[in-house]
């Protein structure tokens, strides 16, 4: 056998094994997802509910989110972490200064803007300090919501069920994630979106409610349910256990949610996925922010690879969970390996089409006709079937034709993830760990800096600091470090950090 023939055989074998393993994985999660049954809820009154809302330039959405939380969840205490916002977020928060269930945790530069995990740790410290010494921390539930989120009003009821926090061995629960623009009308924002934007919204909603939900269904059986950045709920006692060993519950990975889930499993906790409740978040309507977001996720997954050795050695994580976690951590690296293999296969096919007698027609008659069915079965099929699953379980008003078309678009949409993996790899190679906050659709567009003429040269002027103008009826922001309270009692939590202790102090202000 010639060297060329051996190389082609090896290339075809590698491509075939990657395709078969991917299809087998899709089939396994699909079967388990379709067999998942819903459980009954419980009484949330036996728990102390706290929700952390990280806020970094969230002036356009935080006010409405807080009003929803206060109206839908009378038993919940909300902790808003202002991470050195400069867009008027603090002024929006000042409008809730008379709400005893809203606490503002302030982080200021240079300690602020150190990542989402650092902001969550600041709120965790304040929650711990606010509780009496004898409080049962295992009955204190700490949730994390994005600033643009809408949480299911029946969420605490579902989470209190026997399958979730109603069971003493469940330490953390992740609820289903949906896209806000696909939520019921009373939740969905009234914004104008292009046809392309609407397609991206629907694809993201399908992604979270079909394949990602199916992966979580598999993890329920393996014992490795992953936490998400939005809609995660954890017992405070378990967060304290992690902090006792590692200093803080959340750590420095860009995928801090998955990292927390690993620490929970390593600490002996059990994680669950609640499909009976949901959290809706704003979908991205442009491809560039979407790729940037997925790049951050892929890099965070690569960073979490450092935990693989501890997972393999841990006696607290069962074998099925270890295999699933190893598969997840290997996924971005498998994509990196698969890309050149598939590109090489495509290049070889083009070469043979070009060098076959008769050109494309000769290649087709010589056996090339078998390639399209293989692409359909192993390439498009595993993605397209999620359109039918999405219609059957989530959106029955979709026609079969639209569901199939949505599935085919999901196949094309997956290439954004492939691009994101390579961008994440480039960031890893160049040791870049910074990240940009994803812009909201309602955020004002940045204005160009004003210029002044110096001779014939236009020189940007230094912008003058602007005072934040609070909404009507809200408290004014007095200076960069304090919120002027109204005449009655105001509950404010001010975070002050030092390079040595990084510990917050809680102040209850009375005028």
Buried (B, 14 or more C-beta within 10 A) or exposed (E): EEEEEEEBEEBEEBBEEBBEEBBEBBEBBBEBBEEBEEBEBBEBEEBBBBBBBBBBBBBBBBBBBBEBBBEBBEEBBBBBBBBBBBBBBBBBBBBBBBBEBBBBBBBBEEBBBBBBBBBBBBBBBBBBEBBEEEEEBBBBBBBBBBBBBBBBEBBBBBBBBEBBBBEEEBBBBBBBBBBBBBBEEEBBBEEEBEEEBBBBBBBBBBBBBBBBBBBBBBBBBBBBBBBBBBBBBBBBBBBBBBBEEEEBBBBBBBBBBBBBBBBBBBBBBBBBBBBBBBBBBBBBBBBEBBBBBBBBBBBBBBBBBEBBEEBEEBEEBEEBBBEBBBBBBBBBBBBBEBBEBBEBBEEBEEEBBEEBEEEEEEBBEEEBEEBEEEEEEBBBBBBBBBBBBBBEBBBEEBEEEBBBBBBBBBBEBBEBBBBBBBBBBEBBEEEEBEBEEBBBBBBEEEEEEEEEEEEEEEEEEEEEEEEBEBEEEBBEBEEEEBBBBEEEEBBBBBBBBEEEEBEBEBEEBEE
